[in-house]
Amino acid sequence: MGKLGLTEILVIVAIILLLFGGKKIPELMKGLGSGIKEFKNAAKDENQPAAAKKEEEKI
């Protein structure tokens, strides 16, 4: 019950294409990719020690 078969995936893709159109999907994926990239950068910045953050702010 938890697995998606090929038929279900194809139906979902077809519905997405109908809703957004072929031209809009690349724009959505580009926005999603940049959002993920920003999230990773923010998460990496969170892991840095406070002293390293202060040094970056001075520069």
HUCORRA-V390417 format. One record per helix or strand of 3 or more residues. SS is the DSSP state (A for helix, B for strand). FROM is the first residue (numbers start at 1). TO is the last residue. Records with the same first field share a line. If there is no record, write none. Layout:
SS=FROM-TO ; FROM-TO
This chain:
A=6-20 ; 22-47 ; 50-58
